[in-house]
């Protein structure tokens, strides 16, 4: 067979000026670099302008309340290869929300002597302390109407805690509290100047809502823990939230989770949702959701609608997307595990696809057999026309940026989707039913690319400059960019082989994809070892089974040996890869000759694994120039 070729999210400080309709908070990092606006406009002409050290977002849609539809050319340029700091520095300011949070809050401690205690008991409660006058109890409804620290303990079997304290600083400390409401949210923060929910050290707390709510108005709460204002959840205790009605935890404005809480969330729809933004800077969070796991949806203010993840440990099992953000998703120091829509094992087979040989759903190509993705044509891929739910691991409207952390995405549809994808460090492992990584403009238009068709460059850009990336796909492509793709570093392995329309790589625009592709085969659990001619090597544990491998991030013209535990080894010369060519590697006992431009690689040893005697594709038509950059049509 042939082988053809330190968590900054914890530091929350303001930075710069954000031209937003309403500024609540900004999670920012000290930054001496160009600020990136995750901004877009309602028209095809951008009004964003460079100003000082930052690119301001067009705010025409913010004032009109109209959802924006176009990603400006300035944002597109700034998003390409951006850092998490640059992305966050141009989004909404989150510092105001965290200004009142203390070190004691994050530690889950409080001054009992100065706090007001609310003792829950059956269908009522008792109140004690200097702030008791700010609390009213009406049956099972406890209403807090004044500033202060309120410590809740005991069990409320059918009732709710309401915060209605205009412009007041309210701190709810859950210290062994269990609240169940049969016909509404367990906690409803209706109005507050600032709201902080503290999980007391060593405490276990539960919140549960009912399947149907009494309040069915347009502005009715939608979650067991619901806030109409920005809210911060912190502490070191544990909280279990069950959302029987809709979401488990939801804010109509911003939502920040920090400190070291342990959250267990189960929801019939979305797990944790912050409409304006969702920031998770710490904690251990387990989410089971019928809809999306983590979600931010603001679409009429271009500086919002983002998800920022820091040094947290997050596990998500979702019926729809694991993470869904209108604008940006940033990952920095996060341990993130997502299973979306049942994962790759639940991939929906598109007509004409059988899966690559040796991959899930695979079938040998032949009379009456399904056609694998490496042999299928674009005409056979009907997935874009299917309007049914397509669960993705991460679905970012504008950008996905990963610097550090360990991210594992297992999705029934695409593993990772965004217009601008930037991976510079950490570990990213993807098993996907459709494209593994899909760089595409999605629901938006990128300025300058308004009239392109589905086979043309749409302006999206994938950049991998570091980290360890492994991608397995069942249908379509491993790495698919409807725009450009640049893999300039890192350790990148994709199942399947390049050189066909539906395979390891598929790029509509320019690409810098230097690697080798073809044999040896690999089985899940195998150690994949890539060794350069100079003796340097790196290893990766395979999460997939496939007859072919594609390794990217190599140096053009250099010789590499790729070995797997069960499939043997192959040696070849790294070359520019695309959906129509590859740098060839032969199986054990014979090496595919690197072909001159426009020629086919030499024949390998007939004894190569699986009996494939082709030495592999060499530098085919469209061979990249010496700098490794090329323009290809897919």
MOBELKA-V860766 format. One record per pair of residues at least 4 apart in sequence whose C-alpha atoms are under 7 Angstrom apart, sorted by the first residue. I is the first residue (numbers start at 1). GAP is how many residues later the second one is. Records with the same first field share a line. If there is no record, write none. Layout:
I=GAP + GAP
//
This chain:
1=518 + 585 + 586 + 607 + 608 + 609 + 610 + 611 + 612 + 613
2=516 + 517 + 582 + 583 + 584 + 585 + 590 + 602 + 610 + 611 + 612 + 613 + 614
3=513 + 514 + 515 + 516 + 517 + 567 + 581 + 582 + 583 + 584 + 613
4=512 + 513 + 514 + 578 + 579 + 580 + 581 + 611 + 612 + 613 + 614
5=510 + 511 + 512 + 513 + 568 + 569 + 570 + 572 + 577 + 578 + 579 + 580 + 612 + 613
7=303 + 304 + 325 + 326
8=21
9=18 + 272 + 301
10=271
11=18
12=15 + 16 + 17 + 83
13=14 + 15 + 16 + 82
14=12 + 14 + 79 + 81
15=13 + 74
18=72 + 74
19=37 + 38 + 40
20=39 + 281 + 283
21=41 + 42 + 280
23=69 + 70
24=69 + 70 + 72 + 73
25=67 + 68 + 69 + 70 + 71 + 72
26=65 + 66 + 67 + 68 + 69
27=61 + 66 + 67 + 68
28=60 + 61
29=56 + 60
31=54
33=20
34=19 + 20 + 52
35=18 + 19 + 20 + 51 + 52 + 54 + 55
36=18 + 19 + 39 + 42 + 43 + 50 + 51 + 53 + 54
37=18 + 19 + 20 + 38 + 50 + 53 + 54 + 266
38=37 + 49 + 52 + 53 + 264 + 265 + 289 + 290 + 360
39=18 + 19 + 32 + 36 + 263 + 264
40=17 + 18 + 28 + 29 + 30 + 31 + 32 + 262
41=5 + 17 + 19 + 20 + 27 + 28 + 29 + 30 + 31
42=19 + 25 + 26 + 27 + 28
43=26 + 27
44=26 + 403
46=12 + 26
47=11
48=7 + 8 + 9 + 10 + 26
49=6 + 7
50=4 + 5 + 6
51=4 + 5
57=245
59=4
60=4
61=4 + 5 + 6 + 7 + 239 + 240
62=4 + 238 + 239
65=235
66=234
67=232 + 233
68=231 + 232
69=375 + 376
70=374 + 375 + 376 + 377
71=4 + 5 + 373 + 374 + 375 + 376
72=4 + 374 + 375
73=4 + 373 + 374
74=4
75=4
76=4
78=4
79=341
80=340 + 381
81=341 + 382
82=4 + 5 + 340
83=4 + 318
84=4 + 246 + 317 + 318 + 319
85=4
86=4
87=4
90=213
91=212 + 213
92=211 + 212
94=4
95=4
97=97 + 133
101=4
102=4
103=4
104=4 + 5 + 6
105=4 + 93 + 129 + 130
106=128 + 129 + 130 + 153
107=94 + 128 + 129 + 152
108=90 + 91 + 92 + 93 + 127 + 128 + 129
109=91 + 92
111=4
115=14 + 34 + 35 + 36
116=12 + 13 + 14 + 15 + 16 + 33 + 34 + 35
117=10 + 11 + 12 + 33 + 34 + 35
118=7 + 8 + 9 + 10 + 32 + 33 + 34 + 35
119=6 + 7 + 8 + 33 + 34 + 35
120=4 + 5 + 6 + 33 + 34 + 35 + 36
121=4 + 33 + 34 + 35
122=33 + 34 + 35
123=16 + 17 + 33 + 34 + 35 + 36
124=15 + 16 + 32
125=12
127=5
128=4
131=17
134=10 + 11 + 12
135=7 + 8 + 9 + 10
136=6 + 7 + 8
137=4 + 5 + 6
138=4
140=18 + 19 + 20
141=18 + 19 + 20
142=18 + 19 + 20
143=18 + 19 + 20 + 21
144=18 + 19 + 20 + 21
145=18 + 19 + 20
146=19 + 22
147=18 + 21 + 22 + 23
148=21 + 22 + 23
149=21 + 22 + 23
150=21 + 22 + 23
151=21 + 22 + 23 + 24
152=21 + 22 + 23 + 25
153=21 + 22 + 23 + 24
154=22 + 23 + 24
155=22 + 23 + 24
156=22 + 23 + 24
157=22 + 23
158=22 + 23 + 24
159=20 + 21 + 22 + 27
160=19 + 21 + 25 + 26 + 27
161=25 + 26 + 27
162=25 + 26 + 27 + 28
163=25 + 26 + 27 + 28
164=25 + 26 + 27 + 28
165=26 + 27
166=25 + 26 + 27
167=25 + 26
168=24 + 25 + 26
169=23 + 24 + 25 + 26
170=22 + 24 + 25 + 26
171=24 + 25 + 26
172=24 + 25 + 26
173=24 + 25 + 26 + 27
174=24 + 25 + 26 + 31
175=24 + 25 + 28 + 30
176=27 + 28 + 29
177=28 + 29
178=27 + 28 + 29
179=7 + 27 + 28 + 29
180=6 + 27 + 28 + 29
181=4 + 5 + 27 + 28 + 29
182=27 + 28
183=26 + 27 + 29 + 30 + 31
184=25 + 26 + 29 + 30
185=24 + 36 + 38 + 39 + 40 + 41
186=21 + 22 + 23 + 38 + 39
187=37 + 38 + 39
188=37 + 38 + 39
189=37 + 38 + 39
190=37 + 38
191=37 + 38
192=37
195=35 + 36 + 37
196=35 + 36 + 37
197=35 + 36 + 37
198=35 + 36 + 37
199=4 + 35 + 36 + 37 + 38 + 39 + 62
200=35 + 36 + 37
201=34 + 35 + 36
202=35
203=34 + 35
204=33 + 34 + 35
205=33 + 34 + 35
206=33 + 34 + 35
207=17 + 33 + 34 + 35
208=16 + 33 + 34 + 35
209=15 + 33 + 34 + 35 + 36
210=34 + 35
211=33 + 34
212=33
215=5
216=4
221=5
222=4 + 24 + 25
223=20 + 22 + 23 + 24 + 25 + 26 + 27
224=17 + 18 + 19 + 23 + 24 + 25
225=23 + 24 + 25
226=23 + 24 + 25
227=4 + 23 + 24 + 25
228=23 + 24 + 25
229=22 + 23 + 24
230=21 + 23 + 24 + 25
231=23 + 24 + 25
232=23 + 24 + 25
233=23 + 24 + 25
234=23 + 24 + 25 + 26 + 27
235=24 + 25 + 26
236=23 + 24 + 25 + 26
237=24 + 25
238=23 + 24 + 25
239=23 + 24 + 25
240=23 + 24 + 25
241=7 + 23 + 24 + 25
242=6 + 23 + 24 + 25
243=4 + 5 + 23 + 24 + 25
244=23 + 24
245=23
246=21 + 22 + 23 + 24
247=20 + 21 + 22 + 23 + 24 + 25
248=17 + 18 + 19 + 22 + 23 + 24
249=22 + 23 + 24
250=22 + 23 + 24
251=4 + 22 + 23 + 24
252=22 + 23
253=21 + 22 + 23
254=20 + 21 + 22 + 23 + 24
255=19 + 22 + 23 + 24
256=22 + 23 + 24
257=22 + 23 + 24 + 25
258=22 + 23 + 24 + 25
259=23 + 24
260=22 + 23 + 24
261=22 + 23
262=21 + 22 + 23
263=21 + 22 + 23
264=21 + 22 + 23
265=6 + 21 + 22 + 23
266=5 + 21 + 22 + 23
267=4 + 21 + 22 + 23
268=21 + 22 + 23
269=20 + 21 + 22 + 23
270=19 + 20 + 21 + 22 + 23 + 24
271=16 + 17 + 18 + 21 + 22 + 23
272=21 + 22 + 23
273=5 + 21 + 22 + 23
274=4 + 21 + 22
275=21 + 22 + 23 + 30
276=20 + 21 + 22 + 28 + 29
277=19 + 27 + 28 + 29 + 30
278=18 + 28 + 29 + 30
279=28 + 29 + 30
280=28 + 29 + 30 + 32
281=28 + 29 + 30 + 31
282=28 + 29 + 30
283=29 + 30
284=28 + 29 + 30
285=28 + 29 + 30
286=28 + 29 + 30
287=6 + 28 + 29 + 30
288=28 + 29 + 30
289=4 + 28 + 29 + 30
290=28 + 29 + 30
291=27 + 28 + 29
292=26 + 27 + 28 + 29 + 30 + 31 + 32
293=23 + 25 + 28 + 29 + 30
294=28 + 29 + 30
295=28 + 29 + 30
296=9 + 10 + 11 + 28 + 29 + 30
297=8 + 28 + 29
298=6 + 7 + 28
299=6 + 27
305=20 + 21 + 22
306=19 + 20 + 21 + 22 + 23
307=18 + 21 + 22 + 23
308=21 + 22 + 23
309=21 + 22 + 23 + 25
310=21 + 22 + 23 + 24
311=21 + 22 + 23
312=22 + 23
313=21 + 22 + 23
314=21 + 22 + 23
315=21 + 22 + 23
316=6 + 21 + 22 + 23
317=21 + 22 + 23
318=4 + 21 + 22 + 23
319=21 + 22 + 72
320=20 + 21 + 69 + 70 + 71 + 72
321=19 + 70 + 71 + 72 + 73 + 74
322=16 + 17 + 18 + 70 + 71 + 72
323=70 + 71 + 72
324=70 + 71 + 72
325=4 + 70 + 71 + 72
326=70 + 71
327=69 + 70 + 71 + 72
328=68 + 69 + 70 + 71 + 72
329=67 + 70 + 71 + 72
330=70 + 71 + 72
331=70 + 71 + 72 + 73
332=70 + 71 + 72 + 73
333=71 + 72
334=71 + 72
335=70 + 71 + 72
336=70 + 71 + 72
337=70 + 71 + 72
338=55 + 70 + 71 + 72
339=4 + 54 + 70 + 71 + 72
340=51 + 52 + 53 + 70 + 71 + 72
341=5 + 50 + 70 + 71
342=4 + 69 + 70
343=67 + 68 + 69 + 89
344=66 + 67 + 68 + 87 + 88 + 89
345=67
346=66
347=65 + 66 + 86
349=4
350=31 + 32 + 33
351=29
352=18 + 19 + 28
353=17 + 18 + 19 + 20 + 23 + 122
354=7 + 8 + 9 + 16 + 17 + 18
355=4 + 5 + 6 + 7 + 8 + 17 + 18 + 119 + 120
356=6 + 16 + 17 + 18 + 118 + 140
357=5 + 6 + 7 + 15 + 189 + 190
358=4 + 187 + 188 + 189
359=115 + 186 + 187
360=114
361=113
362=10
363=6 + 7 + 9
364=5
365=4 + 5 + 6 + 7
371=4 + 5
372=4
373=102 + 103 + 129 + 130
374=126 + 127 + 128 + 129
375=125 + 127
376=4 + 126
377=124
382=4
390=23
391=20 + 21 + 22
392=19 + 20 + 21 + 22 + 23 + 24
393=16 + 17 + 18 + 21 + 22 + 23
394=21 + 22 + 23
395=21 + 22 + 23
396=4 + 21 + 22
397=21 + 22 + 45
398=20 + 21 + 22
399=19 + 20 + 21 + 22
400=18 + 20 + 21 + 22
401=20 + 21 + 22
402=20 + 21 + 22 + 23
403=20 + 21 + 22 + 23
404=21 + 22
405=21 + 22
406=20 + 21 + 22
407=20 + 21 + 22
408=20 + 21 + 22
409=6 + 20 + 21 + 22
410=5 + 20 + 21 + 22
411=4 + 20 + 21 + 22
412=20 + 21
413=19 + 20 + 21
414=18 + 19 + 20 + 21 + 22 + 23 + 24
415=15 + 16 + 17 + 20 + 21 + 22
416=20 + 21 + 22
417=20 + 21 + 22
418=20 + 21 + 22 + 23
419=20 + 21 + 22 + 23 + 41 + 42
420=19 + 40 + 41 + 42
421=18 + 40 + 41 + 42
422=40 + 41 + 42
423=40 + 41 + 42 + 43
424=40 + 41 + 42 + 43
425=41 + 42
426=41 + 42
427=40 + 41 + 42
428=40 + 41 + 42
429=40 + 41 + 42
430=6 + 40 + 41 + 42
431=5 + 40 + 41 + 42
432=4 + 40 + 41 + 42
433=40 + 41 + 42
434=39 + 40 + 41 + 42
435=38 + 40 + 41 + 42 + 43 + 44 + 45
436=35 + 36 + 37 + 41 + 42 + 43
437=41 + 42 + 43
438=41 + 42 + 43
439=21 + 22 + 23 + 41 + 42 + 43
440=20 + 41 + 42 + 43
441=4 + 5 + 17 + 19
445=4 + 5
446=4 + 13
449=9 + 10
452=4 + 5 + 6
455=53 + 179
456=26 + 52
457=25 + 26 + 51 + 52
458=24 + 25
459=24
460=21 + 22 + 23 + 24
461=20 + 22 + 23 + 24
462=19 + 22 + 23 + 24
463=22 + 23 + 24
464=22 + 23 + 24 + 25 + 26
465=22 + 23 + 24 + 25
466=23 + 24
467=23 + 24
468=22 + 23 + 24
469=22 + 23 + 24
470=22 + 23 + 24
471=7 + 22 + 23 + 24
472=6 + 22 + 23 + 72
473=4 + 5 + 22
476=26 + 27
477=25 + 26 + 27 + 28 + 29
478=16 + 17 + 25 + 26 + 27
479=25 + 26 + 27
480=25 + 26 + 27
481=4 + 25 + 26 + 27
482=25 + 26 + 27
483=24 + 25 + 26
484=23 + 24 + 25 + 26 + 27
485=22 + 25 + 26 + 27
486=25 + 26 + 27
487=25 + 26 + 65 + 66
488=65
489=64
490=63
491=61 + 62
492=59 + 60 + 61
493=57 + 58 + 59
494=10 + 55 + 56 + 57
495=9 + 51 + 53 + 54 + 55
496=7 + 8 + 50 + 51 + 52 + 53 + 54
497=6 + 7 + 20 + 21 + 51 + 52 + 53
498=5 + 6 + 7 + 19 + 52 + 79 + 80 + 81 + 83 + 84
499=79 + 80 + 81 + 82 + 83
500=79 + 80
501=5 + 78 + 79 + 133
502=4
504=46
505=73 + 74
506=72 + 73 + 128
507=4 + 71 + 72 + 125 + 127
508=124 + 125 + 126
509=122 + 123 + 124
510=119 + 120 + 121 + 122
511=118 + 119 + 120
512=64 + 116 + 117 + 118
513=39 + 40 + 63 + 64
514=38 + 39 + 40 + 41 + 42 + 60 + 61 + 62 + 63 + 114
515=36 + 37 + 38 + 39 + 59 + 60 + 61 + 62 + 68
516=34 + 35 + 36 + 56 + 57 + 58 + 59 + 66 + 67 + 68 + 69
517=32 + 33 + 34 + 65 + 66 + 67 + 68
518=30 + 31 + 32 + 67
519=28 + 29 + 30 + 51 + 68
520=27 + 28 + 29 + 43 + 44 + 47 + 48 + 49 + 50 + 67 + 89
521=25 + 26 + 27 + 28 + 46
522=4 + 23 + 24 + 25 + 42 + 44 + 45
523=19 + 21 + 22 + 23 + 43
524=18 + 19 + 20 + 21
525=16 + 17 + 18
526=15 + 16 + 38 + 39 + 40
527=12 + 13 + 14 + 15 + 37 + 38
528=11 + 12 + 13 + 14 + 35 + 36 + 37
529=8 + 9 + 10 + 11 + 33 + 34 + 35
530=7 + 8 + 9 + 30 + 31 + 32 + 33
531=4 + 5 + 6 + 7 + 29 + 30 + 31
532=4 + 5 + 27 + 28 + 29
533=26 + 27
554=20
555=19
556=18 + 19
557=16 + 17 + 18
558=15 + 16
559=12 + 13 + 14 + 15
560=11 + 12 + 13
561=8 + 9 + 10 + 11
562=7 + 8 + 9
563=5 + 6 + 7
564=4 + 5
568=20
569=18 + 19
570=15 + 16 + 17 + 18
571=14 + 15 + 20
572=12 + 13 + 14 + 19 + 20
573=10 + 11 + 21
574=9
575=7 + 8 + 44
576=6 + 7 + 47 + 48 + 52
577=4 + 5 + 6
578=4
579=55
581=36 + 38 + 39
582=35 + 36 + 37
583=11 + 34 + 35 + 36
584=8 + 9 + 10 + 17 + 31 + 32 + 33 + 34
585=6 + 7 + 30 + 31
586=4 + 5 + 6 + 18 + 29 + 30
587=4 + 17 + 18 + 21 + 22
588=20
589=16 + 19
590=14 + 15
591=13 + 24
592=9 + 10 + 11 + 12 + 23 + 24
593=8 + 9 + 22
594=7 + 24 + 25
595=4 + 5 + 6 + 7 + 23 + 24
596=23
597=22 + 23 + 24 + 26
598=21 + 22 + 23
599=19 + 20 + 21
600=17 + 18 + 20
601=14 + 15 + 16 + 17
602=13 + 14
603=10 + 11 + 12
604=9 + 10 + 11
605=8
606=5 + 6 + 7
607=4
608=4 + 5
619=4
624=4 + 5 + 6
625=4 + 5
//
